[in-house]
Amino acid sequence: MKIQLASRFECTGCMACADACAHKAINIVIADDGHYYPRIEKSKCIECGLCMKSCPIISDFSYEREDKMSRPYAAWAKDDKIRSKSSSGGAFAAIAQQILQEGGIVIGVTIESSIAKHIAIESICELYKLQGSKYQQSKAVGIYQQALSYLKTGRKVLFSGTACQIAGLYAFLGKRTFKNLVTVDLICAGVPSRLPIDKFLCQKDFVEIVSYRDKVDGWGGCCLTVLNQSRKMVRKPLNGELVISSFSSSLTDRYSCFNCKFIGLYRKADITLADFWGDKDFKEEHRAGISLVIIHSLLGKNLVNTSDLKLYESTWEKCLLHNPRLVYGKVLMAKYRLERRLLGYFWGRKSLSFLLALYCGIYSNKLWYPYKVFKYLVWKYNMYVINKKLTEFISTLK
Ligand SMILES: Cc1cc2nc3c(=O)[nH]c(=O)nc-3n(C[C@H](O)[C@H](O)[C@H](O)COP(=O)(O)OP(=O)(O)OC[C@H]3O[C@@H](n4cnc5c(N)ncnc54)[C@H](O)[C@@H]3O)c2cc1C
């Protein structure tokens, strides 16, 4: 069998292929664009094809849920401590707490030495590690195997991650189904390259990224918290900052994010979480944050109902208007932009001020203004296309 994994334009970096390989013939490498890709070590490969079967892109895997019973809710954790440490309303932590109290395992993303990675936890005192969004791609290698071994013991497993990672888990499990598995995916803006992160850390003032988002300035404010040279925590304002600015611009995202195959209202995951951007019903809750919780299955419904959450039914219109990414993924044209195509070349050769202007929208002089205007027009066009598509889409829901 000829082994051919997803191309660089389609591979989501979920890493399920590496876990599926019994011969450890797939290594995960960081390519010149600062994204993770699988690389096959030919001398170890026996061409069994298991890696291809576990790839949610090239196998015949579908992430769409056929029963279409999904419903959106506005929610937040009743426990203020939990809520304050989370990016939106703390829905994830409330759900995770319920699983842990039932003696289950929770799998999610932590950050260690500025690298996001999936880990499994068994106790509530470790829950803080998984709270908060880490706006970089997490290293998920090994976690699918680990989840499988926990599932086989019969313990409840809550597996969280981006939709491509949940798709990776289901494709990895294949025909093996488990009643003790609950999955949580996210509405995702796409994952940025590691290049801005590594460049930021190279500047030497800061040695480690600790968190991407806190609520010191209220819900919605992103602020990098970093350790400085003397290992003191510092909140780094966004102005002139590489990491979050380049995440927001989306110009360094994985190619697969521009054409995400795992968007949609009806998903295989049991629950989808996001920020409830644009909420108008619970204004007094905005400072502390509101989660959008989409329940897709009965299993998801039971878990959410038993968790320590305030939960209010909402409508697709309300949650889609300010979060079209639920159904339209990311900016339509960025994939074809020269900035994305030449990512590896530019980050290796160009000055910091050039990179800040091109990828972060932070301009050091007026010569950049024509480019700024170009970017603004592209953005306007994208908004026009997305709003038009969204209006059409919402009218089909009525
Ligand atoms: C890369 C990325 C892009 C996102 N884009 C959007 C968006 O465009 N719109 C929107 O409304 N919401 C987006 N989110 C989700 C949002 O930031 C919150 O995670 C979500 O609202 C849940 O918040 P919470 O308060 O319930 O839980 P929190 O405690 O804030 O979130 C923790 C959950 O996020 C998971 N997680 C954290 N970092 C990662 C990661 N790097 N990869 C995979 N899973 C991770 C953890 O495993 C856990 O399940 C994004 C999240 C990530 C990681």
The ligand as an SDF file (V2000), in Angstrom:
LIG
                    3D

 53 58  0  0  0  0  0  0  0  0999 V2000
   -6.8190   28.2610   19.2520 C   0  0  0  0  0  0  0  0  0  0  0  0
   -8.1640   28.6650   19.7920 C   0  0  0  0  0  0  0  0  0  0  0  0
   -8.9880   29.5040   19.0460 C   0  0  0  0  0  0  0  0  0  0  0  0
  -10.2480   29.8840   19.5280 C   0  0  0  0  0  0  0  0  0  0  0  0
  -11.0530   30.6970   18.7650 N   0  0  0  0  0  0  0  0  0  0  0  0
  -12.2640   31.0740   19.2190 C   0  0  0  0  0  0  0  0  0  0  0  0
  -13.1350   31.9020   18.4360 C   0  0  0  0  0  0  0  0  0  0  0  0
  -12.7860   32.3050   17.3350 O   0  0  0  0  0  0  0  0  0  0  0  0
  -14.3630   32.2380   18.9360 N   0  0  0  0  0  0  0  0  0  0  0  0
  -14.7650   31.7860   20.1600 C   0  0  0  0  0  0  0  0  0  0  0  0
  -15.8640   32.1280   20.5840 O   0  0  0  0  0  0  0  0  0  0  0  0
  -13.9810   30.9810   20.9220 N   0  0  0  0  0  0  0  0  0  0  0  0
  -12.7430   30.6190   20.4780 C   0  0  0  0  0  0  0  0  0  0  0  0
  -11.9460   29.7950   21.2360 N   0  0  0  0  0  0  0  0  0  0  0  0
  -12.5110   29.2110   22.4860 C   0  0  0  0  0  0  0  0  0  0  0  0
  -12.4670   30.1760   23.6720 C   0  0  0  0  0  0  0  0  0  0  0  0
  -11.2150   30.8170   23.7630 O   0  0  0  0  0  0  0  0  0  0  0  0
  -12.7100   29.4200   24.9870 C   0  0  0  0  0  0  0  0  0  0  0  0
  -11.8510   28.3160   25.0870 O   0  0  0  0  0  0  0  0  0  0  0  0
  -14.0950   28.9010   25.1200 C   0  0  0  0  0  0  0  0  0  0  0  0
  -14.9630   30.0020   25.1420 O   0  0  0  0  0  0  0  0  0  0  0  0
  -14.2980   28.0540   26.3760 C   0  0  0  0  0  0  0  0  0  0  0  0
  -14.1240   28.8720   27.4510 O   0  0  0  0  0  0  0  0  0  0  0  0
  -14.3670   28.3590   28.9500 P   0  0  0  0  0  0  0  0  0  0  0  0
  -14.3770   29.5860   29.8100 O   0  0  0  0  0  0  0  0  0  0  0  0
  -15.5260   27.4440   28.9970 O   0  0  0  0  0  0  0  0  0  0  0  0
  -13.1210   27.4340   29.2200 O   0  0  0  0  0  0  0  0  0  0  0  0
  -11.5670   27.7530   29.3040 P   0  0  0  0  0  0  0  0  0  0  0  0
  -11.0930   27.3200   30.6250 O   0  0  0  0  0  0  0  0  0  0  0  0
  -11.2530   29.1110   28.9290 O   0  0  0  0  0  0  0  0  0  0  0  0
  -10.9970   26.8380   28.1420 O   0  0  0  0  0  0  0  0  0  0  0  0
  -10.3680   25.6440   28.4070 C   0  0  0  0  0  0  0  0  0  0  0  0
  -10.6450   24.7030   27.2880 C   0  0  0  0  0  0  0  0  0  0  0  0
   -9.9250   25.0730   26.1310 O   0  0  0  0  0  0  0  0  0  0  0  0
   -9.1020   23.9890   25.7320 C   0  0  0  0  0  0  0  0  0  0  0  0
   -7.9100   24.5520   25.1000 N   0  0  0  0  0  0  0  0  0  0  0  0
   -7.1260   25.5360   25.5630 C   0  0  0  0  0  0  0  0  0  0  0  0
   -6.1370   25.7850   24.7020 N   0  0  0  0  0  0  0  0  0  0  0  0
   -6.2910   24.9360   23.6790 C   0  0  0  0  0  0  0  0  0  0  0  0
   -5.5670   24.6800   22.4940 C   0  0  0  0  0  0  0  0  0  0  0  0
   -4.4620   25.3650   22.1850 N   0  0  0  0  0  0  0  0  0  0  0  0
   -5.9970   23.7070   21.6720 N   0  0  0  0  0  0  0  0  0  0  0  0
   -7.0970   22.9840   21.9690 C   0  0  0  0  0  0  0  0  0  0  0  0
   -7.8340   23.1770   23.0750 N   0  0  0  0  0  0  0  0  0  0  0  0
   -7.4260   24.1430   23.9220 C   0  0  0  0  0  0  0  0  0  0  0  0
   -8.8140   23.2380   27.0150 C   0  0  0  0  0  0  0  0  0  0  0  0
   -8.4690   21.8970   26.7620 O   0  0  0  0  0  0  0  0  0  0  0  0
  -10.1710   23.3160   27.6780 C   0  0  0  0  0  0  0  0  0  0  0  0
  -11.0590   22.4020   27.0960 O   0  0  0  0  0  0  0  0  0  0  0  0
  -10.6840   29.4050   20.7850 C   0  0  0  0  0  0  0  0  0  0  0  0
   -9.8400   28.5790   21.5450 C   0  0  0  0  0  0  0  0  0  0  0  0
   -8.5970   28.2110   21.0600 C   0  0  0  0  0  0  0  0  0  0  0  0
   -7.7290   27.3160   21.8860 C   0  0  0  0  0  0  0  0  0  0  0  0
  1  2  1  0
  2  3  1  0
  2 52  2  0
  3  4  2  0
  4  5  1  0
  4 50  1  0
  5  6  2  0
  6  7  1  0
  6 13  1  0
  7  8  2  0
  7  9  1  0
  9 10  1  0
 10 11  2  0
 10 12  1  0
 12 13  2  0
 13 14  1  0
 14 15  1  0
 14 50  1  0
 15 16  1  0
 16 17  1  0
 16 18  1  0
 18 19  1  0
 18 20  1  0
 20 21  1  0
 20 22  1  0
 22 23  1  0
 23 24  1  0
 24 25  2  0
 24 26  1  0
 24 27  1  0
 27 28  1  0
 28 29  2  0
 28 30  1  0
 28 31  1  0
 31 32  1  0
 32 33  1  0
 33 34  1  0
 33 48  1  0
 34 35  1  0
 35 36  1  0
 35 46  1  0
 36 37  1  0
 36 45  1  0
 37 38  2  0
 38 39  1  0
 39 40  1  0
 39 45  2  0
 40 41  1  0
 40 42  2  0
 42 43  1  0
 43 44  2  0
 44 45  1  0
 46 47  1  0
 46 48  1  0
 48 49  1  0
 50 51  2  0
 51 52  1  0
 52 53  1  0
M  END
$$$$
